């Protein structure tokens, strides 16, 4: 059986937008930890547009922050920033009431140390390696920030790897292929001898918003489980931690992770459904597979209900989420990385 997963570098156009959105969120939280933020970012051909709604007393230069984040990712071109954020300054924030329907999923598996699907871990490692050599090795100064990786696995073997990476125009495609194979793919893939494609369409120089377009929320598969596991349809980046599409996804991951970490399941899936006007989820379903069940699903719903409170305010308090920690989530995925409260053992 084959499984395929994708990941992107930090300089991918959609991921650039996610990082800008979460940098804006972080800045609001840094100045006002109870800020309520819902911003979206769109970049295209020399410009970046910011829109959304914010309830906060904080005030800062959004355009300067956007330009700083854009440059820090490695983009050399300049961008014009248009910000149209509707800001309200409430005397006192009203209790949060869910205003939209949201479905989130959490997943964990024992097949990797990160408790993520192996194909997705491999794809993310390759994407991160592209960024590492670009930033640390002068011999890769020709590499540009925009990149995408697809990994196909057959059982436990990497069967195929496709890498698309932007580069300056004065380097030959063959030289790009040889360098990426030697310094990026080989150290990660090892001796699996997969089919390898590097820039299969030839020269690729589109990077940054001088030639490409991107939008926050477009890479939900890269944010979560690489497209191998179902996920909701609501963007995570740019949303404050009290919104269920963000905090609900985090606690669902922690709940699934707890089942695997305790040895109760070899893989676990948590599905949470929120509806308008209610803080309590309308539906919670938890299933897992263990060696003892011989592949049959086991129902862990009641156990998880007894251990986890999925109301957004309760999640924020439990995970201490009112901190400016979110820009770091916006590249290489929100899960499987140390340093986040939803990636700790329960």
C-alpha positions as CSV (number, residue, x, y, z in Angstrom):
1,X,0.0,0.0,0.0
2,X,1.3,3.4,-1.0
3,X,0.9,6.6,1.0
4,X,1.8,10.1,-0.3
5,X,2.3,13.3,1.7
6,X,3.4,16.9,0.9
7,X,5.2,19.6,2.7
8,X,6.4,23.1,1.8
9,X,9.4,25.3,2.7
10,X,9.0,28.4,4.8
11,X,9.4,30.5,1.7
12,X,6.5,28.9,-0.2
13,X,4.0,31.7,-1.1
14,X,1.1,30.3,1.0
15,X,3.4,29.6,3.9
16,X,4.8,33.1,3.7
17,X,1.2,34.4,4.1
18,X,0.7,32.1,7.1
19,X,3.8,33.4,8.8
20,X,2.7,37.0,8.2
21,X,-0.7,36.3,9.6
22,X,0.7,34.6,12.7
23,X,3.3,37.3,13.2
24,X,0.4,39.8,13.3
25,X,-1.4,37.6,15.8
26,X,1.7,37.4,17.9
27,X,2.2,41.1,18.0
28,X,-1.4,41.7,19.1
29,X,-1.0,39.0,21.9
30,X,2.3,40.6,22.9
31,X,0.6,43.9,23.5
32,X,-2.8,42.6,24.6
33,X,-3.0,38.9,25.6
34,X,-6.8,38.9,25.4
35,X,-6.9,40.3,21.8
36,X,-9.4,38.6,19.5
37,X,-7.9,38.3,16.1
38,X,-9.1,37.0,12.8
39,X,-6.8,38.1,9.9
40,X,-6.2,36.8,6.4
41,X,-3.2,37.5,4.2
42,X,-3.0,37.6,0.4
43,X,0.2,38.3,-1.5
44,X,0.5,38.7,-5.3
45,X,3.0,40.3,-7.7
46,X,4.5,43.0,-5.6
47,X,1.9,43.5,-3.0
48,X,0.6,42.0,0.3
49,X,-3.0,42.6,1.4
50,X,-4.1,42.2,5.0
51,X,-7.8,42.0,6.0
52,X,-9.9,40.8,8.9
53,X,-11.3,41.8,12.2
54,X,-9.6,42.5,15.6
55,X,-10.9,43.4,19.0
56,X,-8.0,44.9,21.0
57,X,-6.5,47.9,22.5
58,X,-3.1,47.2,20.8
59,X,-1.8,49.5,18.1
60,X,1.3,49.0,15.9
61,X,2.6,49.5,12.4
62,X,1.3,46.5,10.5
63,X,3.1,47.3,7.3
64,X,6.5,47.5,8.9
65,X,5.9,44.2,10.6
66,X,4.8,42.6,7.3
67,X,7.9,43.8,5.5
68,X,10.2,42.6,8.3
69,X,8.7,39.1,8.3
70,X,8.8,38.9,4.5
71,X,12.5,39.8,4.5
72,X,13.4,37.5,7.4
73,X,12.0,34.5,5.4
74,X,14.6,35.2,2.7
75,X,12.7,37.1,0.1
76,X,14.8,39.9,-1.5
77,X,12.1,41.8,-3.4
78,X,10.1,44.7,-1.9
79,X,6.4,44.5,-1.4
80,X,3.7,47.2,-1.0
81,X,1.5,46.5,1.9
82,X,-2.3,47.3,2.1
83,X,-3.9,46.7,5.5
84,X,-7.6,46.9,5.9
85,X,-8.2,45.5,9.4
86,X,-11.4,46.4,11.1
87,X,-10.4,47.1,14.7
88,X,-12.8,47.6,17.6
89,X,-11.6,48.8,21.0
90,X,-14.0,47.3,23.5
91,X,-14.3,48.6,27.1
92,X,-14.7,45.0,28.1
93,X,-14.6,41.8,26.0
94,X,-17.9,40.0,26.1
95,X,-17.9,36.3,26.8
96,X,-16.8,34.4,23.8
97,X,-19.7,32.9,21.8
98,X,-19.0,30.5,18.9
99,X,-20.2,32.2,15.7
100,X,-19.5,29.5,13.1
101,X,-19.6,25.8,12.5
102,X,-16.2,24.2,12.9
103,X,-14.9,20.6,12.6
104,X,-11.4,19.8,13.8
105,X,-9.5,16.5,13.9
106,X,-6.6,15.3,16.0
107,X,-4.4,12.3,15.2
108,X,-1.5,10.5,16.5
109,X,0.4,7.3,15.6
110,X,3.2,5.4,17.0
111,X,4.9,4.8,13.6
112,X,7.3,7.7,14.2
113,X,8.9,9.5,17.2
114,X,6.9,12.6,16.2
115,X,3.6,10.5,16.4
116,X,2.9,11.6,12.8
117,X,2.6,9.6,9.6
118,X,6.0,8.5,8.3
119,X,5.5,9.9,4.8
120,X,4.7,13.4,6.3
121,X,7.6,13.4,8.6
122,X,9.9,12.6,5.7
123,X,8.4,15.3,3.5
124,X,8.7,17.9,6.3
125,X,12.3,16.9,7.0
126,X,13.2,17.3,3.3
127,X,11.5,20.8,3.2
128,X,13.3,21.8,6.4
129,X,16.6,20.6,4.9
130,X,16.1,22.7,1.8
131,X,15.8,25.8,4.1
132,X,18.7,24.7,6.2
133,X,21.2,24.4,3.3
134,X,19.9,27.6,1.8
135,X,20.5,29.5,5.1
136,X,23.7,27.9,6.3
137,X,25.7,26.7,3.3
138,X,27.3,29.4,1.0
139,X,27.5,26.8,-1.8
140,X,23.7,27.0,-1.9
141,X,23.4,30.8,-2.3
142,X,21.7,30.2,-5.6
143,X,18.7,28.5,-3.8
144,X,15.6,30.7,-3.3
145,X,13.0,30.3,-0.5
146,X,10.1,28.8,-2.4
147,X,10.0,25.0,-2.4
148,X,7.6,22.0,-2.2
149,X,8.2,18.3,-1.5
150,X,6.1,15.2,-2.1
151,X,7.0,11.9,-0.6
152,X,5.4,8.5,-1.6
153,X,6.0,5.6,0.7
154,X,5.4,1.9,0.1
155,X,5.1,0.2,3.5
156,X,8.1,1.5,5.4
157,X,10.2,2.4,2.3
158,X,10.4,5.7,0.5
159,X,9.3,4.9,-3.0
160,X,9.4,8.3,-4.6
161,X,10.5,11.8,-3.9
162,X,9.6,14.9,-5.8
163,X,11.2,18.2,-5.0
164,X,10.4,21.6,-6.6
165,X,12.7,24.3,-5.5
166,X,13.2,27.9,-6.8
167,X,16.7,29.0,-7.8
168,X,18.4,31.9,-9.4
169,X,18.3,32.0,-13.2
170,X,22.0,31.5,-13.9
171,X,22.3,27.9,-12.7
172,X,21.7,24.9,-15.0
173,X,18.8,22.6,-14.1
174,X,21.1,19.6,-14.1
175,X,23.4,21.3,-11.5
176,X,20.3,21.9,-9.3
177,X,19.3,18.3,-9.6
178,X,22.7,16.9,-8.6
179,X,23.1,19.3,-5.7
180,X,19.6,18.7,-4.3
181,X,20.0,14.9,-4.6
182,X,23.4,14.9,-2.9
183,X,22.9,17.4,-0.1
184,X,19.2,17.3,0.6
185,X,17.6,14.1,-0.5
186,X,20.3,11.5,0.2
187,X,20.9,12.5,3.9
188,X,17.2,12.2,4.7
189,X,16.1,9.2,2.5
190,X,19.2,7.1,3.0
191,X,19.4,3.7,1.3
192,X,15.8,3.4,0.1
193,X,16.7,4.1,-3.5
194,X,13.4,5.9,-4.4
195,X,12.4,7.3,-7.8
196,X,13.6,11.0,-7.6
197,X,12.3,14.0,-9.5
198,X,13.9,17.4,-8.9
199,X,12.3,20.4,-10.8
200,X,10.7,18.0,-13.3
201,X,9.4,20.9,-15.4
202,X,12.9,22.4,-15.7
203,X,14.2,25.8,-14.5
204,X,12.1,27.3,-11.7
205,X,12.9,30.9,-10.6
206,X,9.5,32.0,-9.2
207,X,10.0,33.0,-5.5
208,X,8.5,35.7,-3.4
209,X,5.6,37.9,-4.5
210,X,7.4,39.4,-7.4
211,X,6.2,36.5,-9.6
212,X,3.9,34.4,-7.5
213,X,0.7,34.6,-5.4
214,X,-0.2,33.1,-2.1
215,X,-2.9,33.1,0.6
216,X,-3.0,32.2,4.3
217,X,-4.9,29.0,5.1
218,X,-4.2,27.4,1.7
219,X,-1.8,24.7,3.2
220,X,-4.0,23.1,5.8
221,X,-2.6,19.7,4.9
222,X,1.0,20.9,5.6
223,X,-0.2,22.5,8.8
224,X,-1.7,19.3,10.1
225,X,-1.1,15.7,8.8
226,X,0.2,16.1,5.3
227,X,-3.1,15.2,3.6
228,X,-3.0,11.6,5.0
229,X,-5.6,12.3,7.8
230,X,-8.9,14.3,7.5
231,X,-8.8,17.9,8.7
232,X,-11.3,20.7,9.0
233,X,-11.7,23.4,6.3
234,X,-11.0,26.4,8.5
235,X,-7.6,28.1,8.4
236,X,-5.5,28.0,11.6
237,X,-3.0,30.8,11.0
238,X,-4.2,34.3,11.7
239,X,-6.7,33.1,14.3
240,X,-6.4,33.9,18.0
241,X,-6.0,30.9,20.3
242,X,-9.5,31.1,21.6
243,X,-11.0,30.2,18.3
244,X,-12.0,26.5,18.1
245,X,-10.4,26.0,14.7
246,X,-7.1,26.7,16.4
247,X,-7.4,25.6,20.1
248,X,-9.8,22.7,19.2
249,X,-7.3,21.3,16.7
250,X,-4.5,21.6,19.4
251,X,-6.4,19.8,22.1
252,X,-7.7,17.1,19.7
253,X,-4.1,16.4,18.8
254,X,-3.1,16.3,22.5
255,X,-5.9,13.9,23.3
256,X,-5.0,11.6,20.4
257,X,-1.4,11.8,21.4
258,X,-2.2,10.9,25.0
259,X,-3.8,7.6,23.9
260,X,-0.7,6.6,21.9
261,X,1.7,7.8,24.5
262,X,0.0,5.7,27.2
263,X,0.0,2.6,25.0
264,X,-3.7,2.4,24.8
265,X,-3.7,2.7,21.0
266,X,-1.2,2.5,18.2
267,X,-3.1,5.2,16.3
268,X,-5.9,7.4,17.4
269,X,-8.3,9.9,15.8
270,X,-10.3,12.6,17.6
271,X,-13.1,14.5,15.9
272,X,-14.7,17.5,17.5
273,X,-17.7,19.4,16.1
274,X,-18.6,23.0,17.2
275,X,-21.8,24.8,16.3
276,X,-22.8,28.5,16.5
277,X,-23.9,29.8,19.9
278,X,-22.4,26.9,22.0
279,X,-19.1,26.6,23.8
280,X,-19.6,22.9,24.5
281,X,-18.9,20.8,21.4
282,X,-22.0,19.4,19.7
283,X,-20.2,16.2,19.0
284,X,-17.0,14.4,20.1
285,X,-15.9,11.1,18.7
286,X,-12.6,9.3,19.6
287,X,-11.5,6.0,18.0
288,X,-8.2,4.1,18.1
289,X,-6.5,1.0,16.9
290,X,-4.2,-1.1,19.0
291,X,-2.2,-4.3,18.6
292,X,-4.7,-6.0,20.9
293,X,-7.7,-5.0,18.8
294,X,-6.1,-6.7,15.7
295,X,-6.9,-3.7,13.5
296,X,-10.5,-3.2,14.8
297,X,-11.4,0.3,16.0
298,X,-11.9,0.9,19.7
299,X,-14.1,3.6,21.1
300,X,-12.2,5.9,23.5
301,X,-14.8,8.7,23.5
302,X,-15.9,8.4,27.2
303,X,-12.3,8.2,28.4
304,X,-11.3,11.4,26.5
305,X,-14.5,13.2,27.7
306,X,-13.5,12.4,31.3
307,X,-10.0,13.8,30.8
308,X,-10.4,16.8,28.4
309,X,-12.6,19.8,28.4
310,X,-13.1,20.9,24.8
311,X,-14.7,24.3,25.5
312,X,-12.4,26.9,23.9
313,X,-11.9,29.0,27.1
314,X,-11.1,25.8,29.0
315,X,-8.5,24.8,26.3
316,X,-6.9,28.2,26.4
317,X,-6.5,28.0,30.2
318,X,-5.3,24.3,30.2
319,X,-2.7,24.9,27.5
320,X,-1.8,28.5,28.5
321,X,-2.3,29.7,24.9
322,X,-2.4,33.5,25.4
323,X,1.2,33.8,24.5
324,X,2.9,35.1,21.3
325,X,4.1,31.6,20.1
326,X,2.3,31.3,16.9
327,X,4.5,32.5,14.1
328,X,6.7,29.4,14.8
329,X,3.8,27.1,14.1
330,X,3.3,28.6,10.6
331,X,6.1,26.7,8.9
332,X,6.8,22.9,9.1
333,X,3.5,22.1,10.6
334,X,1.8,22.7,14.0
335,X,2.4,19.1,15.3
336,X,5.2,16.8,16.0
337,X,7.6,19.5,17.2
338,X,8.8,20.0,20.7
339,X,8.2,23.3,22.6
340,X,4.4,23.5,22.2
341,X,2.0,22.7,25.0
342,X,-0.1,20.4,22.8
343,X,3.0,18.2,22.1
344,X,3.6,17.2,25.8
345,X,2.8,13.9,27.5
346,X,-0.3,13.9,29.6
